[in-house]
């Protein structure tokens, strides 16, 4: 079962912080070792991408082409 899919018999028990925490723990316990390693690998990739994006100035991250509705395009 993938993250966010409804489970049979799911109820409102995960509607509180504590219930959500318990639901996350139950889902984590259902993962195989391979799935856990795959998740860890994916999280490392996301972490590295966010780190690299944070090192670039905001100006470099913006597209050089004006988008529809931008002031430069209207002038």
N, C-alpha and C positions, 0 to 999 in steps of 0.2 A: 504494500500500500504506500502511495506517495504522500508527501507532506501536503496537508490541506484537504485530503479526500475525506469524505464522511465515512464513519465506521458504522457497522451494524450495531444497533443498540446505543449509539452515542446519545448523550443527554446534555443537560445544562451544567454538568459537574465541572466542565473546563471553563465556565464563564467567570470564575474568580481567579485571582492571581495564584492562589495555592492550587486550585484545580487545574489551571493551565500548566503549572510547574509539574504536577504529578502526571499529566497527560504527556508532556514532553519527555519525562523520564521513562514512561511506559514505551513510547515510540522508540527511544534510544536503546532500550533493552531488547527490542525486537530486531535490531540491525545485526547483520553478520559482521565478522571481523573485516571481510573484504569491503562491505558497504561503509563501515566506519573509516577505513583507510581511504576509500574513494572520497568520502565527505571531507576528511581532513585535507586531502590533496586539493580539493576544490576550494576550501576555505583559505588555504595558503595562496592559491592563485589570486583569489579576490583580494586578499590582504596585500599582496605585492602590487596588484594593479592600483589599489587605492593609495598605497604609499608612493608609487611613481606619479600618479595624478596629482598628489599633494605637493610634489617637488616642483611642478611646472607653474609658472606665473599664469594667472587667469587669462591674460591677453593671448597667450599661446594656445590655450585650450579652446578659445572661441573660433568659430569658423570665420575665414577671411571673406567669404562671399556674403553679401547682405541678404537677409531673409526677407520674404514678403512682409510688408508692414513696418520694416525698420525705417528710421528717419533718413538714413543715407539713400535708401532706395527711393524715397518720396521726393528728395531734393533735386 
